[in-house]
């Protein structure tokens, strides 16, 4: 039985058709039951109606005879109707219950009690019914000789003609004169009912079978077979094979279901393929990612790990993570995995441990919770990014920072970190504190421009921002002492701020030494020019002497000297004295130690003064000077007295080169060319000679201190070196080249003053 129930449970056609059959059977049975009942009521009603019609027919047939009180006619009529096929008996009773006439002669004269069933049809209620209903008229249903008989009573009412009839007399108040009792056979009705039952049963069974078989066939064709195909297609889809089309192509719901399953299956296969691809990608990422990845349960046991972790550690699944990572016997004091399992959030820490080869490693550890379907944290993923190289670099960086911090503080030059915009001092080294006499807090509260002399701050800003070098600038210490520095600036960054790294070198002693060398060079130059200077002084002295001798001769002869002559002599003497004074003043000015102070200078004026001071030296040696001076030459920043010495040094070298060439028997012009020009923000002075030139082997050495090609006693080797330093301090350059026709050309290039 249980096997049968299991078989039914596994068959949809049985699970549906059995209840359908049961419901259909119940419905057809109920229908048949009510149908038979209705048919029976209809047949019974027809019988009653027929009995009533027959009763009425009999009563109408007796009416005339009863009105005439013709007893023979009444008897004949009763007997005649009593022999009818359906009638099984007719009786006429008076009000007292006496049977007056009957189709059965033996019953005539019998009297029925009022309690008899016939009488109770009307007398069951009080007052008695005068006109009972059709149903109330049927007072008995009985079976006689195997035949069912229905007895029906019909009251005989009193009519107007009865009470006045000559045949007999009834009181006018009598409503009922008697009753007609008729017995009708209902055997034909019973047979009809039996036939109806049999036909209904056959119809019910046939209807049940037709409906059930139709439903079964429809279910099998429209549901069972398509569902079987759908199941077969679903099983094919379950194996991962895509279907080319839907298994059932019908326009109804089954076809729509098949199409939906076809689309859903193919979509599921596509999504499964995508999930498989993603899983493979995830697995590849999990295995191939360069960081260490582990999955740990609440007990900190390893559930899984990637290839990188396996290569770095001698670990196995189920081992404690702290044992695998750090060879510990207990969890780490601040374990991020435990915190993640407790609060369900990600945590990031830095940890250190050892690889299986003994190397120390540092990691950035990031954890993430792993939850079950209910959202409960059941495990945690730990990802460790190896930052060992970064840590080593950090250590090296800290060592480098310490080293460069020591260099920053211990270099002998003052070093400042200055903001690029407002030149505020952000930091400085110890040399800066020592050089300027401030504390670090005092300097970092100041601007770098406050260290400059009052008239040099703007020029310092311009030169630094232009990326140039300041060879000579005047600065002031905390106690007001002025000194000279060379300034070098370079752009940099300091704490994400754009800054200048400014180095200041104290060049005061160097300048003093240079001044001494320059002064010594000046004295040597004055010594070399002594003959020329004496000749220059002899001319005005000779004029004065001649004028004085003339006056003495005239006054000695007692001659009167005209006023005009005296005035002329006085003018000559005054001019000569002025010229001698100018020469002496120029020598004194040239020979003094100038202040190291730059100013805007016209180089043409300086050249003229240098030549005027040196012209006699050249004239004595028959050296011609050719001038090619540019008009409106821009001003340059320099110290004019020192620049004049530069030009004199070049003129002396040109003179000596020409003399040396003549001594070696060289022929040709004895000439010095002086040319000035300006272009691209610079002024250039070229001094060319027709001397021996500069040999290629020593061209790079001629500006070195104490280097000279002259014979002993004729040169110190300081002239060109000092000239080179003076020009360099002014931000200029010196170049020398040999001329094609002999001799050399020295070019002095100085920047034009800005602003």
C-alpha angles and dihedrals in degrees: 000000000000091000088053091050090049090049090051092047090054094051117074092191090058094041089056102034098047093056089041090051092047093048091044091049092049091047093048091045092051089046092050092047094052091039092055090046091052091046091049092050090048092050091045090048090049090050092049091045090049091048090050091051090048090048090050090047091051092046092050089048091053095043098087094042091048091049088054090041088231101165095183092054091047091051092047092049092049091050092046094053091041090065093058117121097246099035118087098178145352127204133177116202130185126224092275092058095253116145104236098176132010138172083231107064093204092065095056111114095020116132125218123211118238089245091065118115091247092056094043090062087078104013096052088093131045121267094029117252114260094193112020119197123256092261092046090051091064102079103163142026113191141163119235123181090345092310126111113230129192118209120205131184124208121187117232105222126214113253130199092251094054098064093048099037118123091223099067140343132244127172113255090233094062107105096184124038097183145309137267114223117196129180115207126191115234098185092113089052091051090050089049090050090050091050090047091051092049093047092045091051092049090046092049093049092046092046091048092049094045094048094042094047090045092050091045093051092044091048092047094047100036101032116010098049095041090047090050089053090046089050090050091049091046090052089051090050089047089061088058096253115132118231119233092217142350114293093226119041105192130134093227131083093279089056090046089049090050091049091047091050089046092052093041092048094049090045090049090049090049091047091044089052089048091047089048090049091047090046090051090047091047090048091048090049091044091051099035103040109114094228127081114261126186135167114216132185127222090279090056091247118148112253096175141340139188131254094262091057091047091052094049100044138038093231135142135198112277095028120125112261094226089054092051096043104037107005089244126154095214136033120281115268093247104027112182091200092059091048091050092050090048100047102019093233134118119258133194125204141154118242139174132213144139133272120226090263090060097254115141114238137189125209142185102226121207122181131197129187123245113208134193126231091280093053096253117143107244101162143358135229117223120199119190120193112200109236097167093119089049092050090049090049089049090054090048090046092051089049090047091048090051090048095048091042088055090047090047092053099038105044109112094234123080111254125194133188103213130184111247095224108044100012091235113162111247098175142350139185131246093262089061090053091049095045098047099031096233131126118243093252090051093051096045088054092056139070119248088234090065088069091060124086112265096257097045105056096091093047090049091054092049096048095044093050090047089057093240131137122250105216095185130020133154117239132180128224125219091267092051098258113148121220138162126252139179112229126210119181131185130176119250143145128257119185091339090308122119108241144165120241101214122189120193120194120196104236097168094110092043090052091048090051090047089049090053091049091045090049091049089049090050091052090049089049091050089049091052090048094048093104093049092045091051089052089049090053093044092063097060090038090052090051091050091046092050092049092049092048090051092052091046092052093049095046091043090056089046092243120154113245112220116238091236090055091048090050092049092049091047091051091050092049092046092050091048092049090048091050092049090047091050091051092048092045091050090051091048092047092047092048098048125093106254126211112259093244124134122215138170106282136184104223091205090065091048091049091050092051093047091050093045089053092047103031095098091055089056094043092054088056095044092243114158121217121209118198128206106169124174117233120246095009111198117249122256131201112249144113104270097210092053092045089051088056089052091055092045090051091053091046090050091049090048091049092049092047091052091047091048091052090050092049089053089055096257116156130207140082121331100219143141119202118205117192133171130193141156133213140146094016096308138101117218128199118193122194112187128181138185094231132116097294127221118293114238092235094063101031092104093048104049093091094052116108116266093006111134138157094201124105118268111284094022100081143018099204091235102100100080093035092053091044090051091052093047093050091044091052088055090054093254138122137227124212131178129201134171118246121237093236093044136281130064138272123218115200121199113194120190129177118249115249112259124217 
